[in-house]
Amino acid sequence: MLVEPHRYWASERAIQVAFEPADNDTCPRATSLSPPHPPRPTRVNVRPMKLRQERDELFGRIESIAPILAADVDEGDRLRRLPDTTIKALAEAGLLELKVPRALGGNEAEPGLQFDVFERVAMTNACAAWCLFIYADSLGSACARLPDAGVERLLADGFPTVSGGGGLRPGKLVKDSGGFRLTGKFRYGSGIHGAQWVLLTGLADSDDGRPEMRICMVRTEDLDIADTWHTLGMRATGSTDYSANEVFVPEELTCRATAQPPRGGRMFRTGIAGYLGYPIPAVAVGIVQRALDELVGNAASTTRGYGRPTPLVSRATFQNFLGEADMRLQAARAMMRVDGDELMELANQGGPGMRRREAQTRAAGAWAVRTASDVLADIVRYAGGSAMREGTVTERAVRDLAVAAGHLLVSDSAYENHAQFLLELDGADPMA
């Protein structure tokens, strides 16, 4: 079942101020497309929606599927991919469309709401949260960027599961009648085994002879999926290697990567670091919050000491740790929310400075993940050896966070890139 919600969500007013749509949000909306299916009866389709109401509704959906997510954790580890029951639960709860433009029936969730949702799922099943953010990121991007004909084709049977990324390594696109042929080798296909489509990038020759980066949608069945995901943690993400060999991609299922999205708001006017910068810190904080809650729940029965064993709950040193750990996780959440607020304000205003600002988003995410990792290391010290037995909450948290924290987006290079902008160095790049 879903663990009890911890009590440190931001205040209602702070959330509303950060994420209510701005009055001058004039990004063009699609008018020829409608949502792929009628909205669920439980969804409140009012814009602007108060974030607290929307968040509570999403949390209710997560709670309704939490027993399935929790029951599938061990099976996911065994399969080294998400079980079909987990993927079905995420889809039926309406979570796949978290980042889909509102014009198409999605939530178009901005950073603060994204963070809360992904953290919430991670507290029950970290691998489900990881694949969910991949699905949500990829589907949202495709729905915002593809031409109308491509979106109609993608959403013909409702909101699909879409993996994506390919390790940010583009393939090769060769022009063919009515589209392109894609060839390439890709990495880190999180959730690919349960995906119907995969969002990839490819380089195509342009009219001026310079390579043009294009986004393209490929049917999963047209790809060759390897078996390379044998890892310490995050096993159920199934983030394996895969490849394409002259796979045909219709023209309408591609678009220029640098083109202005024809639908969606300010969230889609950021770069890679801004669009992808919040889910990984959210998953990391969720993993550690769950481990901390577990430790607190056992503090009265867990004793430490040789000559005079004393319950943790009575030890001042543990009380000191707990108070500080709580503050550190709160600080990580608050920083990511404030960062998201500032990024959205800048995206809404337009103009220069976005790349510099996205470098800061990456650095904030790296700090949040590092903070969560440090708190987890202390949890292990206080929980003792029994908490590290295979299958415990703490043991799984250590394995999963060790792998999740290795992602490039939250690596130490984020600090380096941020500093290059602070120093106003030539060639500073948020994704270098």
RACORDA-V170845 format. One record per pair of residues at least 24 apart in sequence whose C-alpha atoms are under 6 Angstrom apart, sorted by the first residue. I is the first residue (numbers start at 1). J is the second residue. D is the distance in whole Angstrom. If there is no record, write none. Layout:
I;J;D
I;J;D
This chain:
1;66;5
1;67;4
2;63;6
2;66;5
16;51;6
18;341;5
27;265;5
28;263;6
29;263;5
30;263;5
34;104;6
35;104;4
35;105;5
36;155;6
36;158;5
37;158;6
61;93;6
69;125;6
70;124;6
76;236;5
77;235;5
77;236;5
80;235;5
80;236;4
80;238;5
81;236;4
81;237;5
81;238;4
82;236;5
96;136;5
97;136;6
98;136;6
99;136;6
99;140;5
100;140;4
101;264;5
111;340;5
112;337;5
115;279;6
115;282;5
118;282;6
118;283;6
119;282;5
119;283;5
119;286;4
122;283;5
122;286;5
122;287;6
123;286;5
123;287;6
123;290;5
127;234;6
127;236;6
127;237;5
131;190;6
131;191;5
135;161;6
135;162;5
135;163;5
138;162;6
138;164;6
144;261;6
144;263;5
144;264;6
145;261;5
146;255;6
149;252;6
150;252;5
150;253;5
161;195;5
161;196;5
162;195;5
162;197;5
162;198;5
163;191;6
163;192;5
163;195;6
163;198;5
164;198;5
164;199;4
164;200;6
165;200;6
170;201;5
170;202;4
171;202;4
172;202;5
172;203;5
173;202;5
173;203;5
173;204;5
178;250;6
178;251;6
179;249;6
179;250;4
179;251;4
180;248;6
180;249;5
181;246;5
181;247;5
181;248;5
182;246;5
182;247;5
183;244;5
183;245;5
183;246;5
184;243;6
184;244;5
185;243;4
186;241;6
186;242;5
186;243;6
187;241;4
188;239;4
188;240;5
188;241;6
189;239;4
189;240;5
190;237;5
190;238;5
190;239;4
191;237;6
191;238;6
196;220;5
213;257;6
214;255;5
214;256;4
214;257;5
215;254;5
215;255;5
215;257;5
216;253;6
216;254;4
217;253;5
232;399;6
233;399;4
233;400;4
233;403;6
234;400;5
266;347;6
266;348;6
273;358;6
274;358;5
277;362;6
281;365;5
281;368;6
281;369;5
284;369;6
285;372;6
287;397;6
288;376;6
291;394;5
325;375;6
332;368;5
356;421;6
359;418;5
359;430;4
360;418;6
362;414;5
363;414;5
363;415;5
365;410;6
366;410;4
